[in-house]
Amino acid sequence: MTFEKEYLRVVKERFRSTKNQGEKAIHQLSEDDIHWVLNDASNSVAVIVKHLSGNMVSRWTDFLTTDGEKISRNRDHEFQNTISSKQELMEIWEKGWKVLFKEMDELRGTDLMKTIYIRGEGHTALDAIERQMAHYASHIGQIVYIGKQLKGENWKSLSIPKGKSEEFLQQMLKKHQ
């Protein structure tokens, strides 16, 4: 397997893992929770999801051939809370990820060093992929943080629960012996 093929396999898995973490967080939230904001400078989970999806559709549609900031995108509108339900939120969520994974599945190792554009600025496809991974992971982190704050003791940990690190380590070592 070439380095490029392995990179594409790994980065697709990272995107899937990031998506999965976001979904596990969102599923713990109520209809009211998805609209909660701390203050006017904050975004609700609904707004974050709307922004993520808008970004994904813009960046990943025709990833190699058109500027990642599509003329049809209304980024400012993404920050208006117009999502009416958790079901609608999940439909918007899936729309963005579907576009991303479709385009990722079509990428080949030889595409990684091609120049793509975002707002007229050239990037290697590899750099643009990494840029998007970091962007999405930071927003998923916001969703998780909001969820933890709202759910408190009722939050189901998405990783190793506090105080359980040694137990988890021993389980992993036993599993891989």
N, C-alpha and C positions, 0 to 999 in steps of 0.2 A: 504494500500500500504506500502510495506517495505521501509526502508531508502535506500537500495541498488537500488530498482526499481525506486524510485524517483530520486536518483542521476543520474542514467543512462538516465532517461527522460530529466532531466534538462541539463546535459552535452551535450546530442545530440542537444537540442534546442540551446545551446550556440554555438556549432559548426555550426549549420545552420545559426544562426544570424551573426557569423563571416564571413562565406562564402558569405552571402547576402551583407554585408557591402563591402567586397572586390569586388563583382560583380558590385555594384552600382558605386564604384570608377572607376573600369576599363571601364565601359560603357561610362564614361564621357571623356575618353582619345581617342586621334586619333591614327592612325597607327604610326605616328612619335613619339607621346608622349610615347608609350609603350617602346621605345628604348632609351629614353633620359637618360643620366647619368650626374651627376654634375662633377665627376672627376674619375680617375682610381681606386680610393678606393671605389667608389659607385657602386651600382647595379641598372640596369634598372628595370622597372616593369616586362618586359619580363623575365629577369633573376630571379627575385624574384618568379614569378609564376612557372618557370621551377624548381627552387629549392624546393618550397613548394610541388609541385606535386611529385617530386622525393622522397622527404622525406615521404610523405603520402603513396606512393606505397610501399616503403621499410618498414616503421614502421607498417603499418596496414595489409599488406598481411600476413596471418597466424599469426595474432597478438599474440595469446596465445601459439603458438607452435614452432615458429622459431625466431631467433635473429632478432631484428628490423633493424639491419644494414645488409641488404642482400648483398651477394657476388656479385650479378648482378648489384648493384647500383654503378654508377660512379659519386660520389658527386662532384668532381672537374669539370666534364663536365657540371653539372647543372649551373655553374657560367660562362659559355660561352654563349654569346648571339647568339643562332642559330635559334631562332623563327622568321619566315619570315613574319607573318601577325597576325593581331588581332584574326582572325578566328582560326588559329593554336594555338595561346595563349589560347583561350577559350577551345579548345579541350584538351589541356594539363591540364588546370585548372580542367576541369570536370573529367578527368581520375583519378586524385589524390583524389578528393572528393568522387567519386563513390566508390573507394576502402575503404576509411575511413567509409562511411556510411554503406556499406555492412557489414563490420566487427562490427561496433557499434551495428547494428541491431541484430547481432547474440550473443552479449554479454549478460550474465545473472548476476544477483546480486552476485551469488556464485563465479563468475570469478574475482571479483574485488580484492580479496586478494591473488590471484594466483601470483606466481613469473614469470615475463617475463624478457627477456634479450634484452639489447641494447648495442651493441659492447662488449658483454660478461659480462656486469655489470647487476646484478639483481635489479629489481624494482617490486613493487607490480603493478598489472595492473592499479589500481587506480592512483598511482603515475605517471605511464607512460602516462595515459590519460591526467592528469593535466599538465604534462610536454609538451605534444603535443599542448594542448589548448593554453598555454602561448606562445609557439614557433610560432604557426600560427597567433595568435592575434598580436604579435609583427611585423610580416612581413606584415600583412594586414594594420597595422598602417603605415608602411613605404610606402605602395602603396597609401594610403589615403594622406599622407603628400606630396608625389611626385605630386599627382594629384592636390592638393590644390596649390602647388607652380606653377605648369605649367598653370593651368586654371585661377588663380587669381580671379578676379571679376566674371568670368563665371562659377566658381565652384558652384555646387548645394550641399548645406550642407547635410550631411548624418545623422545629429543629430539635436539638437536645434540650430538654427542660432544665431549668435552673436546678442545681444540686444533683443532677443525674449524669454528669460528664464521665465520672469514673465507671459507673455502671454501663454506660453506652460504650466506652472504650473497651471494657472487658468483653462485651457482647460481640463487638466487631473483631477483636483479636481471636476470640473463640471461633467465630464464623469463618475466618480466613486461615485457620490453622490446617 
